[in-house]
Each structure stands twice: as structure tokens, then as C-alpha cells.
């Protein structure tokens, strides 16, 4: 009973640290970027972000909770699920990439095409990260998840601000999620 309470407390503690530090870092980075970029840049990226968030719904489709809850998954099951998320990530990213032309035309903004095409990378890696993330939660590696999240948030924020200072413009707003999802993938598989 004591170990269940301790595991619960540890999980809540590190999850809260990860979540609230991410919020603070995000607010700080956004505040700095809002001084360096124009409101129009934020508006254009907001359009792309809303659309990619819609596509993100189709990447997980409940796989993470199923992995966390299922006690009888074999390595073969996990491998099959990982293959499924990789292939579904490729398909969803490709659809989003191809729709970039339509999105750009619909909003009469030529810059949306390359933005959406670049964000397709983020969509793929978000899908590829589903299984490793679910396994970290299943194995109750909350401290690792929190530290990983903190390091990635800091790295992405520094990169975004640095890119803005170098004249990256609105691309500064999308570099952080793209690099963060790639780093998350690399760090997850390094462990």
C-alpha cells in the first residue's frame, strides 16, 4: 500500500513539474517572440496550428491509454503497434503535406504552403513518439519524462528565440515544435 501511495505521489509530483515548467517556459518564449515578431506572423502560424491540431487527433486514436492499461502486451504487440503508428504517421503527414496547397489557396496566403509542409514533419514525429511515451508512462518513469520534457522545452525555446533574433521571422514560431518532436524521438530511443 505504501509503494502505491509513493508511486502515485511521485507520478503527480513529476507530472506537475513537467506540465507547469512547460507552461512557464512557453509563456516566456512567447513573450519574447511577441516582441520580435509581428502580430501577422502569429496569425498565420495560428491558422496552420489549428489545422495541424485537427490532424493530430488522428495520430493517437487511443493507442497510448490502451498500452498503459494493458498488462499483457508482448514485445511483438508493441512492435506491431509501433509499426502502425509509424505508417499512420507517414500517411497523415503526407495528406497534410499535400493539403498545404489547398490550405494556402483557401486562405490566400502563399506562406502557409511551406509552413504546413514543414509542420508535416512535426506531425510524423508526434505519431512516432506515441509508443515510446506510452511505455514510459506504463513503466512509471515520471522523473525521466519530466526531465526530458524540461530539457526539450528549454532547447526548443532557445532555438526559437535565437532563430527569431537571426531574422527567421514566422518560421521562428514553428521551429520549436518541429525540433522538439524530433528531439523527443531521438531522446526516447536513446534511452
Secondary structure, 3 states (H helix, E strand, C coil): CHHHHHHHHHHHHHHHHHHHHHHHHHHHHHHHHHHHCCHHHHHHHHHHHHHHHHHHHHHHCCHHHHHHHCCCCCHHHHHHHHHHHHHHHHHHHHHHHHHHHHHHHHCCCCHHHHHHHHHHHHHHHHHHHHHHHHHHHHCCCHHHHHHHHHHHHHHHHHHHHHHHHCCCHHHHHHHHHHHHHHHHHHHHHHC
